[in-house]
Amino acid sequence: MNPRTTKLPFVSLSDLGEDHTPNFMIDGWKLTPEQKQHWLDKTIKQRTDNLGKVVEVSEEYGTIPIWSDESTSAYTVRATVWDDVNNRPKIIVVGEYYNDLGDRFTCWGVDASPEVLKKFDAWSAARSAAIALQKAMDSAVERLHRLGEVKTSCIATVSKGRKHPIGIVGKVLWIGTNQYGAVAMLALSDRKDQSGRYKDIIYVPHDNLTRLLSPDEEEEKRELNDRIANLESEKNCLTV
């Protein structure tokens, strides 16, 4: 067993007794003898139920709620135990200790067999791979979204609506808002007046426009869709 997985003093389950019960609840109230015994019985049962299953123990200092409108600073100890039924780890809170009461300890240490630790390591590696694949997918999806985004200077076509003919094409000069929402100013030709302003312009609801891609952008779009599909397939092959 590796008991030194947190900075807390370690007490073995066989040595766990009344002297190790906390004197105060997390909200600072002093425990009665009955509450101390209940805490001891609960701790012993929880630890006994998970003997040989603990793969990791961690301690974290932070804020935890004690009432609906009140919180306090405390140490929270969590044990990661292997669940053979679901073939994955689960995390359970095994202790919450008020930071300055001086009665903190743990009876939790890594006690899983090499076989169980090997399962946990394999699951952790698969999970890390899945996270990496998801990040790559998110990046590709974001790029795909930007590629199709109707923005200033792009070429767009009217793809829906009743005011303007479907299929009309123009260059987006400006995007803003009016009382109906986002709207774009579209130049239908390069004709300009003496002051340099475009002559043939229309205003189209932003949602009624679809961006037209260049041949290079169309190729990038196909590559991104293929990449997303491949990443999704890889991720589905992982057991997490």
C-alpha positions as CSV (number, residue, x, y, z in Angstrom):
1,M,0.0,0.0,0.0
2,N,1.1,3.5,-0.7
3,P,-0.4,5.6,2.1
4,R,1.5,8.8,1.3
5,T,-0.7,9.9,-1.6
6,T,-1.8,13.0,0.2
7,K,-0.1,15.2,2.8
8,L,-2.5,14.0,5.5
9,P,-1.3,11.8,8.3
10,F,-2.1,8.2,7.5
11,V,-3.9,5.8,9.8
12,S,-4.4,2.2,8.8
13,L,-7.9,0.7,8.9
14,S,-6.9,-1.7,11.6
15,D,-5.8,1.2,13.8
16,L,-8.8,3.4,13.1
17,G,-10.6,4.2,16.3
18,E,-12.4,6.7,18.4
19,D,-9.3,8.9,18.8
20,H,-9.3,9.5,15.1
21,T,-12.9,10.8,14.8
22,P,-13.1,14.6,14.1
23,N,-14.1,16.8,17.0
24,F,-16.1,19.2,14.8
25,M,-18.4,19.1,11.9
26,I,-17.5,20.9,8.7
27,D,-19.5,24.0,9.8
28,G,-17.6,24.2,13.1
29,W,-20.2,22.6,15.4
30,K,-18.8,20.1,18.0
31,L,-19.8,16.5,17.3
32,T,-21.7,14.6,19.9
33,P,-20.5,11.1,20.9
34,E,-23.3,9.6,18.8
35,Q,-22.3,11.6,15.8
36,K,-18.6,10.6,16.3
37,Q,-19.6,6.9,16.4
38,H,-21.7,7.3,13.3
39,W,-18.8,9.0,11.5
40,L,-16.5,6.1,12.5
41,D,-18.9,3.4,11.5
42,K,-19.5,5.1,8.1
43,T,-15.8,5.6,7.4
44,I,-14.9,2.0,8.3
45,K,-17.7,0.6,6.1
46,Q,-16.8,2.8,3.2
47,R,-13.1,1.9,3.4
48,T,-13.8,-1.8,3.9
49,D,-16.1,-1.8,0.9
50,N,-13.3,-0.5,-1.3
51,L,-10.3,-2.5,-0.1
52,G,-8.1,-3.5,-2.9
53,K,-9.8,-1.0,-5.3
54,V,-8.1,2.3,-4.6
55,V,-6.0,3.5,-7.5
56,E,-5.5,7.1,-6.5
57,V,-6.1,9.5,-3.6
58,S,-6.1,13.3,-3.8
59,E,-6.5,16.2,-1.5
60,E,-7.8,19.6,-2.5
61,Y,-8.2,22.8,-0.6
62,G,-11.1,25.0,-1.6
63,T,-14.5,26.4,-0.8
64,I,-17.4,24.0,-0.1
65,P,-21.1,24.8,0.8
66,I,-22.3,24.1,4.3
67,W,-25.7,25.7,4.1
68,S,-27.8,27.0,1.2
69,D,-26.4,30.5,1.6
70,E,-23.1,29.8,3.4
71,S,-19.8,28.2,2.6
72,T,-16.4,27.6,4.2
73,S,-12.8,26.8,3.3
74,A,-11.9,23.1,3.8
75,Y,-9.8,20.2,2.6
76,T,-11.6,17.7,0.5
77,V,-10.1,14.2,0.2
78,R,-11.2,12.1,-2.8
79,A,-10.4,8.5,-3.5
80,T,-10.4,7.1,-7.0
81,V,-11.6,3.5,-6.9
82,W,-11.8,0.9,-9.7
83,D,-15.4,-0.2,-10.6
84,D,-15.1,-3.7,-12.1
85,V,-18.8,-3.8,-13.0
86,N,-18.5,-0.8,-15.3
87,N,-14.8,-1.3,-16.1
88,R,-14.0,2.3,-15.2
89,P,-12.9,4.3,-12.1
90,K,-15.2,6.3,-9.9
91,I,-14.3,9.1,-7.6
92,I,-15.8,9.3,-4.1
93,V,-15.4,12.0,-1.4
94,V,-13.9,10.3,1.6
95,G,-13.2,13.3,3.8
96,E,-13.9,17.0,4.3
97,Y,-11.8,18.7,6.9
98,Y,-12.1,22.2,8.3
99,N,-8.7,23.8,7.6
100,D,-7.6,24.9,11.1
101,L,-9.1,22.2,13.5
102,G,-6.0,20.1,13.6
103,D,-7.8,16.8,13.4
104,R,-7.2,15.9,9.8
105,F,-6.0,12.4,8.7
106,T,-6.8,9.8,6.2
107,C,-7.2,6.0,6.2
108,W,-7.2,6.0,2.4
109,G,-4.1,4.9,0.4
110,V,-3.5,3.2,-2.9
111,D,-4.0,-0.5,-2.4
112,A,-5.1,-1.8,-5.8
113,S,-3.4,-4.9,-7.2
114,P,-1.0,-4.5,-10.2
115,E,-3.7,-6.0,-12.4
116,V,-6.2,-3.3,-11.3
117,L,-3.7,-0.5,-11.6
118,K,-2.9,-1.8,-15.1
119,K,-6.7,-1.5,-16.0
120,F,-6.7,2.0,-14.5
121,D,-3.6,3.1,-16.5
122,A,-5.1,1.7,-19.7
123,W,-8.4,3.6,-19.0
124,S,-6.5,6.8,-18.2
125,A,-4.5,6.5,-21.4
126,A,-7.7,6.0,-23.4
127,R,-9.3,8.9,-21.7
128,S,-6.3,11.2,-22.5
129,A,-6.4,10.1,-26.1
130,A,-10.2,10.8,-26.3
131,I,-9.7,14.3,-24.8
132,A,-6.9,15.0,-27.4
133,L,-9.1,13.7,-30.2
134,Q,-12.0,15.8,-29.0
135,K,-9.8,18.9,-28.9
136,A,-8.7,18.2,-32.5
137,M,-12.3,17.8,-33.5
138,D,-13.4,21.0,-31.8
139,S,-10.5,22.8,-33.6
140,A,-11.6,21.4,-37.0
141,V,-15.2,22.2,-36.4
142,E,-14.4,25.8,-35.4
143,R,-12.3,26.2,-38.5
144,L,-15.1,24.8,-40.6
145,H,-17.5,27.3,-39.0
146,R,-15.2,30.2,-39.7
147,L,-14.8,29.0,-43.3
148,G,-18.5,29.3,-43.8
149,E,-19.0,32.5,-41.9
150,V,-20.6,35.4,-43.8
151,K,-18.4,38.4,-43.0
152,T,-17.2,41.7,-44.5
153,S,-15.4,41.4,-47.9
154,C,-16.6,37.8,-48.6
155,I,-18.8,36.8,-51.5
156,A,-22.2,35.7,-50.6
157,T,-25.5,34.6,-52.2
158,V,-29.1,35.1,-51.0
159,S,-30.2,31.7,-50.1
160,K,-33.6,32.4,-48.5
161,G,-36.1,35.1,-47.9
162,R,-38.8,36.8,-50.1
163,K,-37.6,40.3,-50.6
164,H,-34.6,39.5,-52.9
165,P,-34.3,36.8,-55.6
166,I,-32.8,33.6,-54.4
167,G,-29.3,33.0,-55.9
168,I,-28.4,36.7,-56.3
169,V,-24.7,37.1,-55.6
170,G,-22.7,40.0,-54.2
171,K,-19.8,41.2,-52.1
172,V,-20.5,41.9,-48.4
173,L,-19.5,45.5,-47.7
174,W,-20.9,45.9,-44.2
175,I,-22.6,44.0,-41.4
176,G,-24.7,45.7,-38.7
177,T,-28.0,45.6,-37.0
178,N,-31.4,47.1,-37.4
179,Q,-34.7,46.7,-35.6
180,Y,-35.1,43.2,-37.1
181,G,-31.6,41.9,-36.2
182,A,-28.3,41.4,-38.1
183,V,-28.3,42.8,-41.6
184,A,-25.6,42.9,-44.4
185,M,-25.1,45.4,-47.2
186,L,-24.4,43.6,-50.4
187,A,-22.8,45.1,-53.5
188,L,-24.2,43.4,-56.6
189,S,-21.6,44.9,-59.0
190,D,-18.4,46.9,-58.9
191,R,-20.1,50.0,-60.2
192,K,-19.4,53.1,-58.1
193,D,-20.6,56.7,-58.3
194,Q,-18.3,59.8,-58.4
195,S,-17.8,59.7,-54.7
196,G,-16.6,56.1,-54.8
197,R,-19.7,54.6,-53.3
198,Y,-21.1,51.4,-54.7
199,K,-24.2,51.9,-56.8
200,D,-25.9,48.5,-56.9
201,I,-26.4,47.7,-53.2
202,I,-29.1,45.8,-51.3
203,Y,-29.6,45.1,-47.6
204,V,-30.2,41.5,-46.7
205,P,-30.9,39.8,-43.3
206,H,-27.6,38.2,-42.3
207,D,-29.3,34.8,-41.8
208,N,-30.5,34.9,-45.4
209,L,-27.0,34.8,-46.8
210,T,-24.7,31.9,-47.6
211,R,-21.0,32.4,-48.1
212,L,-19.6,31.3,-51.5
213,L,-16.2,29.6,-51.2
214,S,-13.3,29.8,-53.5
215,P,-12.0,26.5,-55.1
216,D,-9.2,26.5,-52.5
217,E,-11.7,27.0,-49.7
218,E,-13.9,24.3,-51.0
219,E,-11.0,21.9,-51.0
220,E,-10.2,22.9,-47.4
221,K,-13.8,22.3,-46.5
222,R,-13.7,18.8,-47.9
223,E,-10.5,18.1,-46.0
224,L,-11.9,19.4,-42.7
225,N,-15.1,17.3,-43.1
226,D,-12.9,14.2,-43.8
227,R,-10.7,15.0,-40.8
228,I,-13.7,15.4,-38.5
229,A,-15.2,12.1,-39.7
230,N,-11.9,10.3,-39.1
231,L,-11.4,11.8,-35.7
232,E,-14.9,10.8,-34.7
233,S,-14.3,7.2,-35.9
234,E,-11.0,7.1,-33.9
235,K,-12.7,8.4,-30.8
236,N,-15.6,5.9,-31.1
237,C,-13.0,3.1,-31.1
238,L,-11.7,4.1,-27.7
239,T,-13.2,2.5,-24.6
240,V,-13.6,5.2,-21.9
